[in-house]
Amino acid sequence: MLSVKTPEEVCEIIKTQFAPVSDRAETISYTEAAGRVLAEDICASEYVPAFDRSTVDGFAVHAKDTFGCSDSIPAILQNTQEILMGQAAGFTLEEGYCAPIPTGGELPRGADAVQMVEYTEDYKDGTTGILKPAAPGHNVILKGDDVYPGKPVLSAGRKLTPQDIGALAAMGIVKVNVVRRLRAAILSTGDELVSPEKSPGPGQIRDVNSSLLAALMTRLGATPVLYGIIPDQEALLNRRVKEAAGECDLVLLSGGSSVGVKDAACRVIEAQGEILFHGIAMKPGKPTIFGKIGSCPVIGLPGHPVAAFFITHIFVRRLLAQLGGYPLREIPVMAHLSESVEANHGRAQYNGVFLEEKDGRMTAHPIRGKSGLITTLAGSDGYFCIPRDCEGLPAGAKVPVTLYSMDG
């Protein structure tokens, strides 16, 4: 019999039993850093922008020269030299003068505002009429408005986004220290398994989980290390698990997690380390094992692909964040169930859905199917959970849907 933990207890075990893997920093180019976890705080070392600049095409002015002007009483200013893009202004703007300036151009000394060209008139006599007043700082980004030397910008432990890469580029930071990718060992067990490129014989099936888990690990920022299909030979499995635990940061062992005669995962983990628990009060994925060999987590996943997928997305994703030292981000989408869903009393039930938005209302269509049928997940968008003390939810119930596209 399995002695099961609730999903909440599993999350607490992950938090308390595993620590971030240390000594894993490496320096890479900022162009390769999207999705990687920062190993150090990033502070600005220069001003961005490095000069006062215009945010519009128009005329650089002294703001006080435009006070009180209007369409009927324009402020008439003398034209001076044009400011060229990508060049220093190189002059001081005197009171009573204006200077043509492009978007992004440097303000000349003395100028403190820019008026849009739409609110000006060219009188063709060396003067320009300003038709709308401009306050100091109007249409201007000042030196250091974005960042200044010493300003904290990004914190260690942050998973870098494309917009973060843009910030690094703006600051001229082209090399960053990031956390080395976690190495995730993947082993599939079972005499019935053959590789996907082979045609299964009688009683055989293709190994779905190795490919599924490898794709998940890649998406979650880990490096999958495939150890192949292990037949139901306990001594061989013992050697391969020992090898994987010594070479990788975590081990995903697919199949062999239930209580059948040939299900040796528990015995193998226990022989080399310890079992933290065997069984989760959830559907699908009840026979999951969590253990560790030394400091290396070893997870015995169900052989059924859908169950393995849910356990990986819900718990292994959390484990990766814990080992990687970065926060797990979950922002659910609220949606209404298109139909009622029954649940097993006593176990949290996780249901895949695909989402449909119509007339401003998000609808979640539950996916029906058994845990061995991987194609039931193909094309789905996320999942919702029915708590273990609930026997189901009616059509129209509002549920939080966790999206698979979240990368941690």
Secondary structure as UniProt FT lines:
FT   HELIX           7..17
FT   STRAND          25..29
FT   HELIX           30..32
FT   TURN            34..35
FT   STRAND          37..38
FT   STRAND          42..43
FT   STRAND          53..54
FT   STRAND          58..61
FT   HELIX           63..66
FT   TURN            67..68
FT   STRAND          75..79
FT   TURN            85..86
FT   TURN            95..96
FT   STRAND          97..101
FT   TURN            103..104
FT   STRAND          113..116
FT   HELIX           117..119
FT   STRAND          120..122
FT   STRAND          127..130
FT   TURN            136..139
FT   STRAND          140..141
FT   TURN            143..144
FT   TURN            149..150
FT   STRAND          152..154
FT   TURN            156..157
FT   HELIX           162..171
FT   STRAND          175..179
FT   STRAND          183..189
FT   TURN            191..192
FT   STRAND          193..194
FT   TURN            196..197
FT   TURN            202..203
FT   STRAND          205..206
FT   HELIX           209..219
FT   TURN            220..221
FT   STRAND          223..230
FT   HELIX           234..247
FT   STRAND          250..254
FT   TURN            261..262
FT   HELIX           265..272
FT   STRAND          274..278
FT   STRAND          282..283
FT   TURN            286..287
FT   STRAND          289..293
FT   TURN            294..295
FT   STRAND          296..301
FT   HELIX           305..311
FT   HELIX           312..316
FT   HELIX           317..324
FT   STRAND          333..337
FT   STRAND          341..342
FT   TURN            345..346
FT   STRAND          348..358
FT   TURN            359..360
FT   STRAND          361..366
FT   TURN            371..372
FT   HELIX           374..376
FT   TURN            377..379
FT   STRAND          382..386
FT   TURN            388..389
FT   STRAND          392..393
FT   TURN            395..396
FT   STRAND          398..403
FT   TURN            404..405
//
